[in-house]
Amino acid sequence: MIVFEYLLLMRMSRLARGMEFNGETNKTLNGASGLMKMVYSFSAQKNEYDCKLEWYAQIWADKCKFEHSNRWERPNQGQNLFMTSFTDYDDISILHTAIELWWKELEEYGIPGDAMFSDELWRSKGSRIGHFTQVSKFSKRSL
């Protein structure tokens, strides 16, 4: 299991057990017994490293722009950006910091208590919770 998956599984486990604070309701999200099964199946399934995704990401990174690319440039792909001014770091620490900051959007901005990701939610909070929704989705099978 790669480090990225491990870090996400730890956070998803906390989410499933009702241990993640929701800034909208000022309490923890309800635990989800069905979510635990999803977390298990996610970790048990073979996830794939997608060279095409790497290619898209590298093309964008080579442009040295700290902004999201256009959606047509990355069809059916999410995109989370992270930047640091630290010069003395290791990749694992930076990855952990990025995931924690993206996950913190739940605490800072919150989602409805039913945790349903609707079009209305996206219109009202999308730009503030978008990173969280990217790293907490279970639909991803490649990195």
GULUMPA-847000 format. One record per residue (C-alpha): residue in one letter; x, y, z; chain; residue number from 1. Coordinates in pm, whole numbers, plus 32768, in hexadecimal, padded with zeros to 4 digits. Layout:
BEGIN
+------+------+------+------+-----+-----+
: type :    X :    Y :    Z : mol : seq :
+------+------+------+------+-----+-----+
:    a :    X :    Y :    Z :   A : NUM :
...
+------+------+------+------+-----+-----+
# end
This chain:
BEGIN
+------+------+------+------+-----+-----+
: type :    X :    Y :    Z : mol : seq :
+------+------+------+------+-----+-----+
:    m : 8000 : 8000 : 8000 :   A :   1 :
:    i : 8091 : 814F : 7FA2 :   A :   2 :
:    v : 80AF : 8264 : 80A4 :   A :   3 :
:    f : 7FA2 : 8337 : 7FFC :   A :   4 :
:    e : 7EA3 : 821F : 8020 :   A :   5 :
:    y : 7F08 : 81E0 : 8189 :   A :   6 :
:    l : 7EDB : 834E : 81EA :   A :   7 :
:    l : 7D88 : 835E : 8141 :   A :   8 :
:    l : 7D12 : 8218 : 81DB :   A :   9 :
:    m : 7D67 : 829D : 8335 :   A :  10 :
:    r : 7C93 : 83D5 : 82F6 :   A :  11 :
:    m : 7B77 : 830F : 8256 :   A :  12 :
:    s : 7B74 : 8225 : 837F :   A :  13 :
:    r : 7B49 : 834D : 846A :   A :  14 :
:    l : 7A33 : 83D1 : 8389 :   A :  15 :
:    a : 7981 : 8280 : 838B :   A :  16 :
:    r : 7997 : 8268 : 8506 :   A :  17 :
:    g : 78FD : 83C2 : 8535 :   A :  18 :
:    m : 7A3F : 845D : 85B3 :   A :  19 :
:    e : 7A61 : 857B : 84B8 :   A :  20 :
:    f : 79E7 : 86D4 : 8524 :   A :  21 :
:    n : 78F2 : 877D : 8438 :   A :  22 :
:    g : 790D : 88F9 : 8436 :   A :  23 :
:    e : 77AB : 8929 : 83B3 :   A :  24 :
:    t : 76FC : 886F : 84CC :   A :  25 :
:    n : 7805 : 88AD : 85DA :   A :  26 :
:    k : 780D : 873E : 8635 :   A :  27 :
:    t : 78A3 : 8602 : 85A6 :   A :  28 :
:    l : 780D : 8565 : 8472 :   A :  29 :
:    n : 773B : 8431 : 84B3 :   A :  30 :
:    g : 77F9 : 82ED : 8496 :   A :  31 :
:    a : 77A6 : 8217 : 836C :   A :  32 :
:    s : 77A7 : 809E : 8385 :   A :  33 :
:    g : 7787 : 8084 : 820B :   A :  34 :
:    l : 78B2 : 8166 : 81E5 :   A :  35 :
:    m : 798B : 8073 : 82A8 :   A :  36 :
:    k : 793C : 7F69 : 81A4 :   A :  37 :
:    m : 799A : 805A : 8091 :   A :  38 :
:    v : 7AE4 : 80AA : 813C :   A :  39 :
:    y : 7B2D : 7F37 : 815B :   A :  40 :
:    s : 7ADA : 7EF4 : 7FEF :   A :  41 :
:    f : 7BA7 : 8022 : 7F84 :   A :  42 :
:    s : 7CD9 : 7F9F : 803A :   A :  43 :
:    a : 7C9F : 7E39 : 7FC8 :   A :  44 :
:    q : 7C79 : 7E92 : 7E59 :   A :  45 :
:    k : 7DA5 : 7EB4 : 7D7D :   A :  46 :
:    n : 7DD7 : 8023 : 7D3E :   A :  47 :
:    e : 7E9B : 807F : 7C0C :   A :  48 :
:    y : 7FA4 : 817E : 7BC4 :   A :  49 :
:    d : 7F2E : 8232 : 7A8D :   A :  50 :
:    c : 804B : 82A2 : 79AC :   A :  51 :
:    k : 7F5A : 8375 : 78DF :   A :  52 :
:    l : 7EF8 : 8438 : 7A18 :   A :  53 :
:    e : 8068 : 8469 : 7A64 :   A :  54 :
:    w : 809D : 84E5 : 7900 :   A :  55 :
:    y : 7F80 : 85E3 : 791F :   A :  56 :
:    a : 8002 : 8659 : 7A70 :   A :  57 :
:    q : 8167 : 867D : 79F3 :   A :  58 :
:    i : 80FD : 8745 : 78C1 :   A :  59 :
:    w : 8046 : 8837 : 79A6 :   A :  60 :
:    a : 8160 : 8844 : 7AA6 :   A :  61 :
:    d : 8259 : 8897 : 7992 :   A :  62 :
:    k : 8196 : 89D8 : 7950 :   A :  63 :
:    c : 81F4 : 8A50 : 7AB1 :   A :  64 :
:    k : 809E : 8AEB : 7AF1 :   A :  65 :
:    f : 8009 : 8ACD : 7C4B :   A :  66 :
:    e : 7EA2 : 8ABC : 7BD6 :   A :  67 :
:    h : 7DB2 : 89AE : 7B68 :   A :  68 :
:    s : 7DBC : 8946 : 79FE :   A :  69 :
:    n : 7C82 : 895B : 792B :   A :  70 :
:    r : 7B94 : 8837 : 7952 :   A :  71 :
:    w : 7BAA : 87E4 : 77E1 :   A :  72 :
:    e : 7D21 : 87B1 : 7810 :   A :  73 :
:    r : 7CE2 : 869F : 7913 :   A :  74 :
:    p : 7B9D : 85EB : 78BB :   A :  75 :
:    n : 7B01 : 852D : 79DE :   A :  76 :
:    q : 7C20 : 8587 : 7AC4 :   A :  77 :
:    g : 7C2B : 8648 : 7C07 :   A :  78 :
:    q : 7D4D : 8728 : 7C5E :   A :  79 :
:    n : 7DCE : 8795 : 7DB2 :   A :  80 :
:    l : 7EF0 : 8888 : 7DC1 :   A :  81 :
:    f : 7FDD : 88BA : 7EE3 :   A :  82 :
:    m : 8105 : 89A2 : 7F0F :   A :  83 :
:    t : 81FF : 89D7 : 8025 :   A :  84 :
:    s : 8319 : 8ACB : 8060 :   A :  85 :
:    f : 83DF : 89CE : 812B :   A :  86 :
:    t : 8527 : 8970 : 8089 :   A :  87 :
:    d : 858F : 8857 : 8174 :   A :  88 :
:    y : 847F : 874E : 8167 :   A :  89 :
:    d : 8442 : 85E8 : 8107 :   A :  90 :
:    d : 8332 : 857F : 8013 :   A :  91 :
:    i : 826E : 84B3 : 8113 :   A :  92 :
:    s : 8256 : 85D4 : 8209 :   A :  93 :
:    i : 81E0 : 86C2 : 80FA :   A :  94 :
:    l : 80DE : 85C8 : 807F :   A :  95 :
:    h : 805E : 859A : 81E2 :   A :  96 :
:    t : 8048 : 8715 : 8214 :   A :  97 :
:    a : 7F8A : 8743 : 80CE :   A :  98 :
:    i : 7E8C : 8632 : 8122 :   A :  99 :
:    e : 7E57 : 86C0 : 827F :   A : 100 :
:    l : 7E1D : 8820 : 81F7 :   A : 101 :
:    w : 7D2B : 87A4 : 80ED :   A : 102 :
:    w : 7C72 : 86D2 : 81EF :   A : 103 :
:    k : 7C5C : 87FF : 82DC :   A : 104 :
:    e : 7B62 : 88A0 : 81ED :   A : 105 :
:    l : 7A5A : 87C0 : 828C :   A : 106 :
:    e : 7A9F : 8857 : 83E2 :   A : 107 :
:    e : 7ABC : 89BD : 8366 :   A : 108 :
:    y : 7998 : 89D0 : 8272 :   A : 109 :
:    g : 78CC : 8896 : 82B3 :   A : 110 :
:    i : 77D0 : 87D2 : 81EB :   A : 111 :
:    p : 7662 : 8780 : 8234 :   A : 112 :
:    g : 762C : 8687 : 834D :   A : 113 :
:    d : 75B3 : 857E : 8257 :   A : 114 :
:    a : 7704 : 8596 : 81A0 :   A : 115 :
:    m : 7655 : 859B : 804E :   A : 116 :
:    f : 7723 : 8643 : 7F3F :   A : 117 :
:    s : 7618 : 86EF : 7E6F :   A : 118 :
:    d : 7628 : 87EE : 7D57 :   A : 119 :
:    e : 75A0 : 88EE : 7E4B :   A : 120 :
:    l : 76BA : 88A6 : 7F41 :   A : 121 :
:    w : 77B9 : 88C6 : 7E2B :   A : 122 :
:    r : 7727 : 8A16 : 7DBA :   A : 123 :
:    s : 772B : 8AA1 : 7F1C :   A : 124 :
:    k : 7874 : 8A14 : 7FA1 :   A : 125 :
:    g : 7929 : 896B : 7E84 :   A : 126 :
:    s : 7A58 : 8A4D : 7E7B :   A : 127 :
:    r : 7A85 : 8A2E : 7FF4 :   A : 128 :
:    i : 7A52 : 88B5 : 801B :   A : 129 :
:    g : 7AC6 : 883A : 7EC7 :   A : 130 :
:    h : 7C12 : 87B0 : 7F40 :   A : 131 :
:    f : 7B64 : 86F1 : 8059 :   A : 132 :
:    t : 7A68 : 8659 : 7F68 :   A : 133 :
:    q : 7B84 : 85EB : 7E83 :   A : 134 :
:    v : 7C47 : 8534 : 7F92 :   A : 135 :
:    s : 7B16 : 84A0 : 8041 :   A : 136 :
:    k : 7A6E : 8406 : 7F0F :   A : 137 :
:    f : 7A71 : 828F : 7EEB :   A : 138 :
:    s : 7A4B : 8289 : 7D73 :   A : 139 :
:    k : 7BBA : 82B4 : 7D2A :   A : 140 :
:    r : 7C6C : 8179 : 7CC5 :   A : 141 :
:    s : 7DA6 : 820D : 7C34 :   A : 142 :
:    l : 7EAF : 8308 : 7C8D :   A : 143 :
+------+------+------+------+-----+-----+
# end
